[in-house]
Amino acid sequence: DAGVTQSPTHLIKTRGQQVTLRCSPKSGHDTVSWYQQALGQGPQFIFQYYEEEERQRGNFPDRFSGHQFPNYSSELNVNALLLGDSALYLCASSLVRGQETQYFGPGTRLLVL
Amino acid sequence: QKEVEQDPGPLSVPEGAIVSLNCTYSNSAFQYFMWYRQYSRKGPELLMYTYSSGNKEDGRFTAQVDKSSKYISLFIRDSQPSDSATYLCAMSAPGNTGKLIFGQGTTLQVKP
């Protein structure tokens, strides 16, 4: 049984560019959440998707957007990249009933130069 | 003030020691409490999940929640070098369980 998978594993971009990160949830899960983890910090909630809609959003600007597909996989898009967007981006999957138990993928490490 | 406070350490102990990791929080609405383990350059791995107050044991790991003090703990017995990692506490409130609020993480090193 595959766990949560994310792609790519690493990414280098320059300021002002746009990036798309991808996530496939654990088999049987229908809800995907995205988190940003800066170096030495705990993950911060960006947003959550269920039934292809954004259900909740954390304190992140509109430059951060997402999408969920009918197969429950998800994308995180970040526009107009800033140096401060450099971080580990984590995807977590869960069941809509039981969202408190979230299972994380390995993350995508984004470096903005 | 952060909603969840966690001493970042680092914490260094000899193999076989009992380790105590702690978090405090300010939001009395939190009812779900989790501990995650994160190895270097990896995603967090769910270790323990507790609802409301009380203790929960799983092998060498024990999670405790004291809601009256807004304080949670994770104890690791007979610590092993393979336990060396960053430990993150996380919590959420009913009606908002999808949004996990994390502590900063405590880095633990278990020396052989």
Interface residues (C-beta under 8 A of the other chain):
Chain A: V4 T31 S33 Y35 G40 Q41 G42 P43 Q44 F45 Q48 R55 Q56 G58 L90 A92 S94 Q99 E100 T101 Q102 Y103 F104 G105 P106 G107 R109
Chain B: V4 Q6 P8 Y32 M34 Y36 R41 K42 G43 P44 E45 L46 Y49 L88 A90 S92 N96 T97 G98 K99 L100 I101 F102 G103 Q104 G105
